[in-house]
Amino acid sequence: MICVRSNPSPAPQEDAWVTSYQRLVPHWHSVSLSHQHSSIPISISRVNQFDAARLDIELSAMLKEQLVKVFSLMKPGMLFQYEPELDAFLEFLIWRFSIWVDKPTPGIALMNLRYTDERAVALRGKVRTGLEGPGLTFAQKMWYCVAAVGGQYIWARLQSFSAFRRWGDSEQRPLARRAWGLMQRIEGLFKAASFGNLLIFLYTGRYRNLIERSLQARLVYESPNMNRAVSFEYMNRQLVWNEFSEMLLLLLPLLNSSTVKSFLHPFSKDKSSSSKEDDSICPICWASPTLVYLALPCRHRYCYYCLRTRCAAFPSFQCSRCSKPVVAMQRHGSDVEHKTQSQ
């Protein structure tokens, strides 16, 4: 006799767990899909992007300074005529050896940034960290060169030509005045658009200038980690100077005291009252006295006006040669003594 044993039915508690699990699986699946399709916004430091632009400008100025030294022996003023061409040549060299070969400019590289094609970055299926994305395409590189190098050169040359020809003067032909007015309108519109782009950049953190916005070339981080080297050389120097200046402020009142003056007097150059050369000049104005008066009781010679004003201003005035208190003044060659105001 064969007995067939049927599977036991699940307990009521196990049935409840299975039912809850089957209900939660679709919910978890939908949540995971929503997270996969959602994107996290990239946060690139605005300060780093501004610093990169400033570093590029300073590095271009340094290269220009070195290149100008090559033409230092040429005719003066000749290089000034070709300054737009020189600037365009330097900008072209920077573009050729950086953006054209898929490398960042020197300033952008120092800030750990690089250019990426914002149009080719997929917004779905992965989380954006700011490190992914391809570089600029061939068309974006060429248009960047045309706008950044060629556009700036053409505008600089056009401005210098119009200023030399004086298109803005009222005596010029109507066509020249219209061209000058059109240039002014274009420049005003460009400045207004640049200002608007700056406000948008400060809000979103994308596209520093109009060229990057039109090409959709965005700056992202080159690597996830960057070692920031901070130099405290100038800070230490500033602290040293601050401490030194505070020390001088504390020592100046002590140096003006009579005790320190009497201590330093033997080491001074005008210490000898017996020297005819030193005694023949007034120790206050360092000139030959016109109206000679003697300070008593030390009998050192002064100008009358120098000695009189000092005794009137400082009742306890001390002789500038021997640091003895001056109690009276006497005219040279006279027996009459004139008392100071202190007496």
C-alpha positions in Angstrom: 0.0 0.0 0.0 1.5 3.3 -1.1 0.7 6.3 0.9 1.0 9.7 -0.8 1.9 12.5 1.6 0.7 15.9 0.6 2.7 19.0 1.4 1.6 20.8 4.5 -0.2 24.0 4.0 1.7 27.1 5.1 1.0 28.6 8.4 -1.1 31.7 8.6 1.9 33.8 9.7 4.0 32.6 6.8 1.2 33.3 4.3 1.0 36.9 5.6 4.8 37.4 5.1 4.6 36.1 1.5 1.7 38.3 0.7 3.5 41.4 2.1 6.7 40.6 0.2 4.8 40.2 -3.1 3.3 43.6 -2.5 6.5 45.3 -1.7 8.6 44.0 -4.6 6.8 46.0 -7.3 7.1 49.1 -5.1 10.8 48.7 -4.6 11.3 48.1 -8.3 9.5 51.3 -9.2 11.5 53.3 -6.6 14.8 51.9 -8.0 13.8 52.8 -11.6 12.9 56.3 -10.5 16.2 56.7 -8.8 18.0 55.4 -11.9 16.2 57.9 -14.2 16.7 60.8 -11.8 19.8 63.0 -12.0 21.8 64.7 -9.4 22.9 68.2 -10.3 26.6 68.9 -10.7 28.1 71.4 -8.3 31.2 72.9 -9.7 32.9 75.6 -7.6 32.2 79.1 -9.1 35.3 80.5 -7.4 37.5 77.9 -9.1 36.1 78.8 -12.5 36.6 82.5 -12.0 40.1 81.8 -10.7 40.9 79.8 -13.8 39.9 82.7 -16.0 42.1 85.1 -14.0 45.1 82.7 -14.1 44.8 82.4 -17.9 44.8 86.2 -18.2 47.9 86.5 -16.0 49.7 83.7 -17.7 49.0 85.3 -21.1 50.4 88.6 -19.8 53.5 86.9 -18.6 54.1 85.3 -22.0 53.4 88.6 -23.7 56.0 90.3 -21.5 58.6 87.8 -22.4 57.8 88.0 -26.1 58.0 91.8 -26.0 61.6 91.6 -24.6 62.6 89.9 -27.9 61.7 93.0 -29.8 63.3 95.4 -27.3 66.2 96.3 -29.7 63.8 97.2 -32.6 62.5 100.6 -33.5 60.4 102.1 -30.6 56.7 102.2 -31.3 56.8 99.6 -34.1 55.6 96.8 -31.9 52.6 99.0 -30.7 51.2 98.9 -34.2 51.1 95.1 -34.2 49.8 94.6 -30.7 46.5 93.0 -31.8 48.4 90.5 -33.9 50.7 89.7 -31.1 47.8 89.1 -28.7 46.0 86.9 -31.2 49.2 84.9 -31.8 49.6 84.2 -28.1 46.0 83.2 -27.7 46.3 80.9 -30.7 49.3 79.2 -29.2 47.5 78.6 -26.0 44.5 77.2 -27.8 46.6 75.1 -30.1 48.5 73.3 -27.3 45.6 73.0 -24.9 42.0 72.8 -26.2 42.9 71.5 -29.6 44.7 68.5 -28.2 42.0 67.8 -25.6 43.9 69.4 -22.7 42.8 72.3 -20.4 44.3 75.7 -20.5 47.0 76.4 -17.9 44.6 78.2 -15.6 41.9 75.6 -15.9 44.4 72.8 -15.3 45.6 74.6 -12.1 42.0 74.6 -10.8 41.5 70.8 -11.6 39.0 71.6 -14.3 38.5 70.6 -17.9 36.0 71.2 -20.8 33.3 68.7 -21.5 30.5 68.6 -24.2 27.3 69.2 -22.2 25.1 68.0 -25.1 26.7 64.5 -25.1 26.2 63.9 -21.4 23.3 61.5 -20.8 20.9 62.6 -18.2 19.3 59.2 -17.6 20.6 55.8 -16.6 23.4 57.0 -14.3 24.2 59.4 -11.6 26.1 62.5 -12.6 29.2 63.3 -10.5 30.8 66.0 -12.7 33.7 63.7 -13.8 32.0 61.9 -16.7 31.4 63.2 -20.2 33.4 63.4 -23.4 35.6 66.4 -24.3 34.8 69.0 -27.0 34.1 67.9 -30.5 36.0 69.1 -33.6 33.4 71.7 -34.4 33.4 73.0 -30.9 37.1 73.4 -30.9 37.1 75.2 -34.2 34.3 77.6 -33.2 36.0 78.3 -29.9 39.2 79.3 -31.8 37.1 81.5 -34.2 35.3 83.2 -31.4 38.0 83.5 -28.7 41.0 84.2 -31.0 39.6 85.5 -34.3 36.7 87.4 -32.8 38.8 89.3 -30.3 41.4 90.1 -32.9 38.9 91.4 -35.5 37.2 93.6 -32.8 40.5 95.0 -31.5 41.7 95.8 -35.0 38.4 97.4 -35.9 38.4 99.6 -32.8 42.0 100.8 -33.4 41.2 101.5 -37.1 38.1 103.4 -36.3 39.8 105.4 -33.6 42.7 106.2 -35.9 40.3 107.3 -38.7 38.1 109.2 -36.2 34.8 107.7 -37.4 33.0 109.2 -34.4 33.7 112.8 -35.3 30.9 114.9 -36.6 33.0 116.1 -39.6 33.3 112.6 -41.0 31.2 111.1 -43.8 27.7 109.8 -42.9 28.7 106.3 -43.6 31.6 106.4 -41.2 29.4 107.9 -38.4 26.8 105.2 -39.0 29.5 102.5 -38.8 30.8 104.1 -35.5 27.2 104.2 -34.1 26.7 100.5 -35.1 29.9 99.5 -33.3 28.8 101.3 -30.2 25.4 99.5 -30.2 27.1 96.1 -30.8 29.4 96.7 -27.9 26.6 97.8 -25.6 24.5 94.7 -26.5 27.5 92.5 -25.9 28.2 94.0 -22.5 24.5 93.7 -21.5 24.5 90.1 -22.7 27.7 89.4 -20.8 26.2 90.9 -17.6 23.1 88.8 -18.0 25.2 85.7 -18.5 27.2 86.6 -15.4 24.0 86.7 -13.3 22.9 83.4 -14.7 26.3 81.9 -14.0 26.2 83.0 -10.4 22.8 81.4 -10.0 23.4 78.1 -11.9 27.2 77.8 -11.9 27.4 76.9 -15.6 29.1 78.8 -18.6 31.3 81.6 -17.5 31.0 83.6 -20.7 28.9 83.7 -23.8 31.3 81.6 -25.9 30.9 78.6 -23.5 27.2 79.1 -23.4 26.8 79.2 -27.1 29.0 76.1 -27.6 27.6 74.4 -24.5 31.2 73.7 -23.3 31.0 73.3 -19.6 33.8 73.1 -17.0 33.9 70.0 -14.9 36.4 68.5 -12.5 39.3 66.7 -14.0 39.9 64.3 -11.1 38.0 63.5 -7.9 41.0 64.3 -5.7 43.2 67.4 -5.7 46.0 68.3 -3.4 45.7 72.0 -2.6 49.1 73.5 -1.7 48.7 76.5 0.6 51.6 78.8 1.2 51.8 80.7 4.4 54.9 82.8 3.4 53.1 86.1 3.0 51.0 85.5 6.1 54.1 84.9 8.2 55.7 88.0 6.7 52.6 90.1 7.5 52.6 88.8 11.1 56.3 89.6 11.6 55.8 93.2 10.3 52.8 93.7 12.6 54.7 92.5 15.6 57.6 94.7 14.7 55.5 97.8 14.2 53.8 97.2 17.6 57.2 96.9 19.2 58.3 100.2 17.7 55.1 101.9 19.0 56.0 100.7 22.5 59.7 101.7 22.2 59.2 105.2 20.8 58.0 106.8 24.0 61.0 105.2 25.8 63.5 106.5 23.2 62.2 110.0 23.7 62.7 109.9 27.5 65.5 111.9 29.0 67.1 108.8 30.7 67.6 107.0 27.3 68.8 110.2 25.7 71.4 110.7 28.4 72.5 107.1 28.0 72.8 107.3 24.3 74.3 110.8 24.3 78.0 109.6 24.7 77.5 107.5 21.5 76.1 110.3 19.4 78.1 112.3 16.9 77.3 115.7 18.5 78.4 114.8 22.0 81.5 117.0 22.1 80.7 120.5 23.2 84.3 121.4 23.1 84.6 120.9 19.4 84.6 124.3 17.6 82.9 122.9 14.6 79.9 121.5 16.6 79.7 124.5 18.9 79.6 126.9 16.0 76.1 125.8 14.8 72.7 125.7 16.5 71.9 122.2 17.6 68.2 122.8 16.8 68.2 124.1 13.2 71.8 122.9 12.5 72.7 126.2 10.9 75.0 129.1 11.9 73.2 131.2 14.5 72.4 134.7 13.3 71.5 136.0 16.8 73.6 134.0 19.2 72.3 133.2 22.6 73.7 130.9 25.3 71.7 128.4 27.3 72.5 128.6 31.0 74.1 127.0 32.9 75.7 124.9 30.2 76.5 127.9 27.9 75.9 126.1 24.6 75.1 128.4 21.7 71.7 128.6 20.0 69.7 130.8 17.7 67.6 133.2 19.7 64.4 132.2 18.1 65.2 128.4 18.3 66.0 128.6 22.0 63.2 131.0 22.8 60.5 128.9 21.2 61.7 125.7 22.7 61.8 127.2 26.2 58.3 128.7 25.7 56.9 125.4 24.4 58.6 123.2 27.0 59.1 124.8 30.4 61.4 121.9 31.4 63.4 122.1 28.1 66.8 120.4 28.2 69.9 121.3 26.2 70.1 119.3 23.0 73.9 118.8 23.5 74.3 117.9 27.1 70.7 117.2 28.2 71.0 119.6 31.2 67.9 121.7 32.1 68.0 125.2 30.7 67.1 127.6 33.5 68.0 130.9 31.6 69.3 132.3 28.4 72.0 134.9 27.8 73.0 136.8 24.8 76.5 136.0 23.6 78.9 138.8 24.7 76.4 140.3 27.2 76.2 140.1 31.0 72.4 140.3 31.1 70.6 137.1 31.7 67.0 136.4 30.5 65.0 134.0 32.5 62.9 131.4 30.9 59.1 131.1 31.4 59.7 128.3 33.8 61.1 130.8 36.3 
